[in-house]
Amino acid sequence: MLPLGPYPIIHYVLSHLSRNGFHDIIIIVGYLKDQVMGYLGDGSLFGVRITYVVEPEGVAFGTAGSLKLAAHLLDDTFLVVQSDTISEISLTEMAHFHSDRAGEVSIALTEVEDPSLYGVAVLGKREEIVKFLEKPARGSALSKLASTGFYILEPDVVDYIEDERWDFARDLFPYLMRIGQHLFGFASKSFWVDVGELKGYLRGAGWVLRKLDRDAPIDARVLGNSEPPVFVRGKVMLGQRFQISGPSWLDNGAVIGDDVQIQPGTVLKEDSEIRSGTYLDETVTFENTVIGRKCSIKSAIIGERASVGNNVAIDSAIIGQGCTIGDRAKILPGSRLWPNTRVEEDGTVDGIMAVPRDKSFYFDTGLGQYSGILASSIGEFLEALKIVPLRSLEYHIGRRDFEKWTKDVLGSIELADNIRTLRRSQLKGEELRLQLIDFVLEWAERVSSPNETFVGNDFRRKRRFRRKRRLAPEYSLAVESR
């Protein structure tokens, strides 16, 4: 439901399916299900028919495992679509490809620069996949053909899914190949982007903006004579001597102060305010954000109701909803502020995923027995796991406190599920500590700043590490049945 120009991401996913002739849609919803269902309705506005399947609460489903919930509806060849991808790949051509090959699975592939971030396929004769690797180590990939998250499957494939936590690339596809099923790769050079990380999200926003000159909402209008154009919806207030270049989008209630400069690729959602002398470049501001005077904001996402002070510099970062950033603060590339986090005046954030103090994790050794250690960021949480008494770890894991905090505050169902598995294993002592650190470390490395790496048990920082960083966990999956 994140906005991507005039509409949320799911709008463009459904529109792409409809244009390619897929009109019977099954959407498996979990996180933010009410928002998704309220926005899409029965699908008639998109020319499709939608059936919803709701994930039960308290169970963590993998991307493949969730298909079991819809198994009773999948009685014909069907298309699976990940809900955080924007693409122009011809799904109609892919369907013909799948029919011609007569295999169990067809995977849409595209060539990428860094295969280590994706599931990678190696093709043999007639485009049959002879090897499939999930996120191979950097420099070790045998192919640059990455999975795009579009899969065509035969109905009986669902019967092979053995666990609700199974993932397509990590579990199901390698398993099918081991038992001799035939998987084929549909390679495409058409536009595709994963909008689940900052760079991809901004690239997706740029794709939407560039298409507005032929696909703008009916209530939008062009502002000025910029080329590419700047589109506006509703009433906006413009100061003096402002400069704005397209493609860009301004929503109703946006306020632009004097001497503001807005570069291409910028989106201002409803009631955003940009005060005098500020510079924006390839930035998306959500609803009701306020950015102060003489700021420099580049390649950033600013969450709704965030308040940015004066003379603030933000570069290649994600600012969560409700954050408050003091005057003259610096948010360095790769940083991410958790919702409702406060950065003090003159503060610097370098890759720390901070949480507000009232959301910090307080380590106890027993009921009402505070250890004196708390964590307000994932880095602090890892440091605490290293030094807190073992009885504190055993106390919190037994009470499911770690699971609740990682799910509700860090927003990671995946990490919570891994910790739940650890709790059920009933490990104790140092073995529990090491395994818990491993789980958290692996997650932290995938979502942390490009400039920050946690190494071994001493969590040293290094400058050579880069990982894909998600905007939000992937909780929803769109499934198309032909």
C-alpha positions in Angstrom: 0.0 0.0 0.0 3.0 2.3 -0.2 2.3 5.2 -2.6 4.2 5.2 -5.9 3.2 8.5 -7.4 -0.6 9.0 -7.6 -1.5 5.5 -6.5 -0.2 2.7 -4.2 2.0 -0.1 -5.5 -0.8 -2.6 -5.5 -2.7 -0.4 -8.1 0.1 -0.9 -10.6 0.4 -4.6 -9.9 -3.4 -5.1 -10.6 -3.3 -2.9 -13.6 -0.5 -4.9 -15.2 -2.4 -8.2 -14.6 -5.6 -6.7 -16.1 -3.8 -5.4 -19.2 -2.3 -8.9 -19.8 -5.7 -10.6 -19.7 -5.7 -12.0 -16.2 -9.0 -11.2 -14.7 -9.6 -13.7 -11.9 -7.4 -12.7 -9.0 -6.8 -14.4 -5.6 -5.1 -12.2 -3.1 -3.7 -13.7 0.1 -3.7 -10.9 2.6 -2.2 -10.7 6.1 -0.4 -7.5 7.1 -2.5 -4.4 6.5 -5.3 -6.6 5.1 -8.1 -4.1 5.9 -6.3 -1.4 4.0 -5.7 -3.6 1.0 -9.2 -5.0 0.9 -10.7 -1.6 1.4 -8.7 0.0 -1.4 -9.2 -2.8 -4.0 -12.7 -3.9 -3.1 -14.1 -6.5 -5.5 -11.6 -5.5 -8.2 -14.2 -4.0 -10.6 -12.4 -0.7 -10.9 -9.5 -2.6 -12.4 -11.6 -4.8 -14.6 -10.9 -7.9 -12.5 -12.6 -10.2 -10.0 -10.9 -10.5 -6.6 -11.2 -13.3 -4.1 -9.5 -12.7 -0.8 -7.8 -15.4 1.4 -6.8 -14.2 4.8 -3.8 -15.5 6.6 -4.6 -16.6 10.2 -2.9 -14.4 12.8 0.0 -15.8 14.8 1.3 -18.0 11.9 4.3 -16.9 9.8 3.8 -18.1 6.2 6.5 -18.2 3.6 5.8 -17.0 0.0 5.2 -20.6 -1.1 3.6 -21.8 2.1 0.8 -19.3 1.9 -0.4 -21.0 -1.3 -1.7 -23.9 0.8 -4.4 -21.5 2.1 -5.7 -21.0 -1.5 -5.2 -24.6 -2.6 -9.0 -25.2 -2.9 -9.2 -22.4 -5.4 -6.3 -23.4 -7.6 -7.7 -26.1 -9.9 -6.1 -24.8 -13.2 -2.8 -23.4 -14.3 -2.2 -20.2 -12.4 0.2 -17.2 -12.1 1.8 -16.1 -8.9 2.8 -12.5 -8.5 4.9 -11.0 -5.7 3.1 -7.8 -4.6 6.3 -5.6 -4.4 7.4 -5.7 -8.1 6.6 -3.3 -10.9 7.1 -4.6 -14.4 6.2 -4.4 -18.1 7.1 -8.1 -18.6 4.5 -9.6 -21.0 2.7 -12.1 -18.9 0.6 -13.1 -22.0 3.8 -14.2 -23.7 4.9 -15.9 -20.6 1.7 -17.9 -20.5 2.2 -19.1 -24.1 5.8 -20.0 -23.2 4.7 -22.1 -20.3 2.1 -23.9 -22.4 4.6 -24.7 -25.1 7.2 -26.1 -22.6 4.6 -28.2 -20.8 6.6 -28.1 -17.5 5.4 -27.8 -13.9 6.8 -24.3 -13.4 7.8 -21.3 -15.5 9.8 -18.5 -13.8 10.1 -15.0 -15.4 13.7 -14.0 -15.4 15.6 -10.8 -16.0 19.3 -9.9 -16.1 20.6 -8.0 -13.1 24.0 -6.4 -12.2 24.2 -8.0 -8.8 22.8 -11.6 -8.7 23.7 -12.0 -5.0 20.4 -10.2 -4.1 18.1 -12.6 -5.9 17.2 -16.2 -6.8 19.4 -17.0 -9.8 18.7 -19.5 -12.6 21.0 -21.2 -15.0 19.3 -22.3 -18.3 19.9 -25.3 -20.4 18.2 -26.6 -23.6 14.8 -25.1 -24.4 15.3 -22.7 -21.5 14.9 -25.5 -18.9 16.4 -24.4 -15.6 19.3 -26.7 -14.7 20.3 -24.9 -11.5 18.5 -22.5 -9.2 20.4 -20.7 -6.4 18.9 -18.4 -3.8 21.1 -15.3 -3.3 24.5 -16.8 -4.2 27.6 -15.3 -2.6 28.8 -12.2 -4.4 31.0 -13.1 -7.3 30.0 -16.8 -7.3 26.9 -16.7 -9.4 26.9 -18.8 -12.6 24.3 -16.6 -14.2 22.9 -13.0 -14.0 19.4 -14.2 -14.7 17.4 -13.4 -11.6 13.9 -14.4 -10.6 11.4 -11.5 -11.0 8.7 -13.0 -8.7 6.4 -14.0 -11.5 5.7 -17.7 -11.6 3.3 -19.9 -13.6 2.5 -23.1 -11.8 0.5 -26.2 -12.4 -2.1 -26.9 -9.7 -0.4 -30.1 -8.5 2.8 -28.1 -7.5 0.9 -26.9 -4.4 0.8 -30.5 -3.2 4.6 -30.5 -2.9 4.7 -27.7 -0.4 5.5 -29.4 2.9 5.7 -26.5 5.3 3.7 -23.3 5.6 7.1 -21.5 6.0 8.4 -22.6 2.7 9.7 -20.0 0.3 9.6 -20.4 -3.5 13.3 -19.8 -4.3 14.8 -21.2 -1.1 12.6 -24.3 -0.6 10.0 -25.2 -3.3 12.0 -24.7 -6.6 15.1 -26.6 -5.4 12.9 -29.4 -4.1 11.0 -29.8 -7.3 14.3 -30.0 -9.3 15.6 -32.7 -6.9 12.6 -34.9 -7.5 12.9 -34.5 -11.3 10.2 -32.0 -12.1 10.8 -29.6 -15.0 11.2 -25.9 -14.4 11.6 -23.4 -17.3 13.0 -19.8 -17.4 11.2 -17.2 -19.4 13.9 -14.5 -19.9 12.7 -11.0 -20.6 14.4 -7.6 -21.2 11.3 -5.6 -20.3 11.3 -3.2 -17.5 11.2 -4.8 -14.0 12.0 -3.5 -10.5 11.7 -4.7 -7.0 10.3 -1.8 -5.1 10.9 -3.4 -1.7 14.2 -1.6 -1.2 15.1 2.1 -1.4 16.8 2.2 -4.7 14.2 0.1 -6.4 11.4 2.0 -4.8 12.7 5.3 -6.2 13.3 3.7 -9.6 9.7 2.5 -9.5 8.5 5.9 -8.7 10.5 7.3 -11.6 8.9 4.8 -13.9 5.4 5.8 -12.8 6.2 9.5 -13.2 7.6 9.1 -16.7 4.4 7.4 -17.8 2.1 10.1 -16.4 2.1 12.1 -19.7 0.0 9.3 -21.2 -1.5 7.6 -18.1 -2.3 10.4 -15.7 -5.4 10.3 -13.4 -8.3 12.1 -15.0 -8.3 14.8 -12.2 -4.6 15.7 -12.7 -3.3 18.7 -14.5 0.0 19.9 -15.8 1.9 22.6 -13.8 3.9 25.1 -15.9 5.7 24.1 -19.1 8.4 21.7 -17.7 9.4 18.9 -20.0 9.0 16.2 -18.9 5.8 17.5 -17.2 5.0 18.2 -13.6 1.5 16.9 -12.7 -0.7 18.3 -9.9 -3.9 17.0 -8.4 -6.1 19.2 -6.3 -5.1 22.6 -4.8 -1.4 23.3 -4.1 0.2 26.5 -2.7 3.3 27.8 -4.4 5.7 30.4 -3.1 7.9 32.8 -5.0 10.9 31.9 -7.2 10.4 28.2 -6.7 11.8 25.8 -9.4 10.4 22.4 -10.1 11.4 20.0 -12.9 9.5 16.9 -14.1 8.7 14.2 -14.1 7.3 15.0 -10.6 3.9 14.8 -8.8 2.2 17.1 -6.4 -0.9 16.0 -4.5 -3.7 18.0 -3.0 -2.7 20.3 -0.2 1.0 20.4 -0.9 2.7 23.6 0.1 6.0 24.8 -1.5 7.7 27.8 0.0 9.9 30.5 -1.5 13.1 29.5 -3.3 12.4 25.8 -3.1 14.1 23.7 -5.7 12.5 20.3 -6.7 14.4 18.0 -9.1 13.0 15.2 -11.2 11.6 12.0 -9.6 10.0 13.8 -6.7 6.6 13.0 -5.2 4.8 15.2 -2.7 1.7 13.4 -1.2 -1.3 15.1 0.4 -0.6 18.1 2.7 3.2 17.9 2.5 4.9 21.2 3.3 8.3 22.1 2.0 9.6 25.4 3.5 11.7 28.1 2.0 15.1 27.4 0.5 14.9 23.6 0.6 16.3 21.4 -2.1 14.6 18.1 -3.0 15.9 15.5 -5.5 14.3 12.2 -6.3 12.4 12.1 -3.0 9.0 10.9 -2.0 7.3 12.6 0.9 4.2 10.9 2.3 1.1 12.6 3.7 1.3 15.4 6.3 5.1 15.7 6.3 6.8 19.0 7.1 10.3 19.7 5.8 12.0 22.8 7.2 14.0 25.7 5.7 17.2 25.3 3.7 17.3 21.5 3.9 19.0 19.2 1.3 17.0 16.0 0.7 18.3 13.5 -1.9 17.1 10.1 -2.8 14.9 9.7 0.3 11.6 8.5 1.5 10.0 10.6 4.2 7.1 8.8 6.0 3.8 10.4 6.9 3.6 12.9 9.7 7.4 13.2 9.8 8.8 16.6 10.9 12.2 17.6 9.5 13.8 20.7 11.1 15.8 23.5 9.4 19.2 23.0 7.7 18.9 19.2 7.7 20.7 17.0 5.2 19.3 13.6 4.3 20.9 11.4 1.6 19.7 8.0 0.4 17.7 7.2 3.6 14.3 6.1 4.8 12.6 8.2 7.4 9.7 6.4 9.1 6.3 7.8 9.9 6.0 10.2 12.7 9.8 10.8 13.0 11.1 14.1 14.3 14.5 15.3 13.1 16.1 18.3 14.8 17.7 21.3 13.2 21.1 20.8 11.4 20.9 17.0 11.8 22.6 14.8 9.2 21.1 11.5 8.0 23.8 9.7 6.1 23.4 7.3 3.1 21.9 4.0 3.9 20.3 5.1 7.2 16.8 4.1 8.3 14.8 5.7 11.1 12.1 3.5 12.6 8.7 5.2 13.0 8.3 7.8 15.7 12.1 8.1 16.3 13.5 11.5 17.3 16.9 12.8 16.2 18.2 15.7 18.3 19.5 18.9 16.9 23.0 18.6 15.3 22.7 14.8 15.5 24.1 12.4 13.0 22.5 9.1 12.0 24.7 6.6 10.2 22.8 3.4 9.4 21.2 3.1 12.9 17.7 1.8 12.8 16.6 3.6 16.0 13.3 3.0 17.8 11.6 5.5 20.1 12.6 5.2 23.8 9.2 3.9 24.8 9.6 1.1 22.3 13.1 0.1 23.5 13.6 -3.5 24.7 14.3 -3.6 28.5 16.3 -6.7 29.5 15.1 -8.2 32.8 16.4 -11.2 34.6 13.0 -12.0 36.2 9.6 -10.5 36.8 10.3 -6.8 37.7 14.1 -7.4 37.9 15.6 -4.9 35.4 19.2 -5.7 34.3 20.1 -2.1 33.5 20.4 -2.9 29.8 18.1 -1.7 27.1 18.2 -1.6 23.3 16.9 1.3 21.1 18.3 0.0 17.8 19.2 -3.3 16.2 22.9 -2.7 16.8 22.2 -2.1 20.5 20.0 -5.2 20.6 22.9 -7.3 19.2 25.4 -5.8 21.7 23.0 -6.6 24.5 22.5 -10.2 23.4 26.3 -10.6 23.8 26.5 -9.3 27.4 23.3 -9.8 29.2 23.1 -12.6 31.8 22.0 -15.9 30.4 19.0 -16.0 32.8 17.8 -12.8 31.1 17.8 -14.5 27.7 16.1 -17.6 29.0 13.5 -15.4 30.8 12.6 -13.4 27.8 12.6 -16.2 25.3 10.4 -18.2 27.5 7.9 -15.4 27.8 8.0 -14.8 24.0 9.2 -11.2 24.6 11.8 -11.4 21.8 9.2 -12.6 19.3 6.7 -9.8 20.2 9.4 -7.1 20.1 10.9 -8.1 16.7 7.4 -8.4 15.2 5.7 -5.4 16.7 8.6 -2.9 16.9 11.1 -4.0 14.3 8.3 -5.1 12.0 9.8 -8.5 11.0 7.6 -11.5 11.1 10.4 -13.5 9.5 12.8 -12.8 12.4 10.0 -13.4 15.0 9.3 -16.7 13.3 13.0 -17.7 13.5 13.1 -16.8 17.2 9.9 -18.8 17.8 11.5 -21.8 16.2 14.5 -21.3 18.5 12.2 -21.1 21.5 10.6 -24.4 20.6 14.0 -26.1 20.3 14.4 -25.4 24.1 18.1 -24.5 23.8 19.6 -23.2 27.0 22.8 -21.4 28.1 25.5 -20.2 25.7 24.1 -22.3 22.9 20.9 -20.3 23.1 22.8 -17.0 23.1 24.9 -17.9 20.0 21.9 -19.2 18.1 19.9 -16.1 19.0 22.7 -13.8 17.9 23.0 -15.7 14.6 19.4 -15.2 13.8 19.4 -11.5 14.6 22.7 -10.9 12.9 21.6 -12.5 9.7 18.5 -10.3 9.6 20.4 -7.2 10.6 22.9 -7.7 7.8 20.1 -7.9 5.2 18.3 -4.7 6.3 21.1 -2.5 7.7 22.9 0.4 6.1 25.2 -0.3 3.2 28.0 1.2 5.3 27.3 -1.0 8.3 28.2 -4.6 8.8 27.9 -6.7 12.0 30.8 -9.3 11.9 31.1 -12.3 14.2 30.4 -11.8 17.9 32.1 -8.4 18.2 29.8 -6.7 15.6 32.6 -4.6 14.0 31.7 -2.1 11.3 33.2 -2.4 7.9 32.9 -0.3 4.7 32.9 -3.0 2.1 29.5 -4.6 2.8 26.3 -4.0 0.9 23.0 -5.7 1.2 19.5 -5.2 -0.1 17.5 -3.3 2.4 13.8 -3.9 2.6 11.3 -1.0 3.0 8.9 -3.3 4.7 8.4 -7.1 5.2 6.7 -9.0 2.4 3.5 -10.1 4.1 1.2 -10.2 1.1 1.1 -12.2 -2.1 -1.0 -11.8 -5.2 -2.0 -15.0 -6.9 -3.6 -15.1 -10.3 -5.6 -18.1 -11.6 -6.3 -18.4 -15.3 
